[in-house]
Amino acid sequence: MIAALVQKDVKLFFRNQFFALITAMGLVFYLLIYFLLPADVEETLPFAVFVEDMPADVALAEVPLGDGLAVSTFDSEESLIQALQNGDYMAGLVLSAETMAAIGQGEAATLNVYYAPGTPSEMRGAVDSMLGSALNAHMLPPDAAAAGIDRVTEVVGLNVDGPLSMRDRILPTLVLMILAIEVMGLATLIVEEIEHGTAQALLITPLGTGQFFASKAVMGMGLAFVQVFLIMLLSGGLLVAPLLVTLALLLGCLLITGFSFIIAAIARDMMSVIAWGMMGLIILVLPSLAIVFPTMGSGWMDYIPSHYLIDTLHRAINAGATLGDVTANLLTLLVIGAGTLVLGSMVLRRRFA
């Protein structure tokens, strides 16, 4: 009985031309976005430098500015500033004769750093820190190592092997976007069956409400899982940690199906489904901002249920996490997903009363 209902629901879903088109185009579009994004990371920042009256005994090569800066020299301060205004460089450094002499003698020096218009404050802070560390290290006395001075580094937060490309960062978000489409598709299917009386007609047969909701859950999870599985497979993310990624996707589909039931319970037609779905999408996608744009992350985003899916996929694909590393995330997804599904079924059942 459930298999027959699932087969019927799949046909009805794709009979809706809007969601059939959005589902197909969304999968192709998200894959296109993924492959168009750069796969490599530019690890060096183009950096402009002007040195005024460089002393003969001090060469620019003797003043390391950091491994992350690709230094280009200019003949004048005016040409350096013009290059920044044109957007050719994000930052530049002007070294006066006094500053170069102080650096050469290991004395404290004040740096004149210029930034291009619109440079984010986070980037300005990073460049300032890099320059300060590099020049401070240069001004340490030669016997600093012998005197016991050493650098101790510690990775704070998620440890990944090298910088991540935008392609790697955005993949979990693309998965969430696909799931969001299925939320609206399944909710629309349920709402239309209620509006047209199909659901009520089915429930006066020996079919029970439990079987009705089970068929909708199987159909919603199955359709969503096929799509996210394909995008993870074609993008190569599934090959990194097949079992862990597959398990996370299944639990994510469970969570999304529960949200579909809740939206179907409160929406009255397709337009209201889309309105509620878009509102939910905005909320659910917020945790992904902390991965795509790390400086935009905030602690309260961890309380959004989609965080546990996004974080698990990110750790599995980009940080080599094992099952033990994300067990708490998976258990939380299971509890929230099952709870949401039960809550949605209970609220939705009231529409049949």
ABEGO torsion letter per residue (X at the ends): XAAAAAAAAAAAAAABAAAAAAAAAAAAAAAAAAAABBABBBABBBBBBBBBGBBAABBAAABBAEAABBBBBBABAAAAAAAAAAGABABBBBBBAAAAAAAAAGBBBBBBBBBBBGBBAAAAAAAAAAAAAAAAAAABBAAAAAAGBBBBBBBBEBBBBEBBBAAAAAAAAAAAAAAAAAAAAAAAAAAAAAAAGAAAAAAABABBAAAAAAAAAAAAAAAAAAAAAAAAAAAGAAAABAAAAAAAAAAAAAAAAAAAAAAAAABABAAAAAAAAAAAAAAAAAAAAAAABAAABBAAAAABAAAAAAAAAAAAAAAGBBAAAAAAAAAAAAAAAAAAAAAAAAAAAAAAX
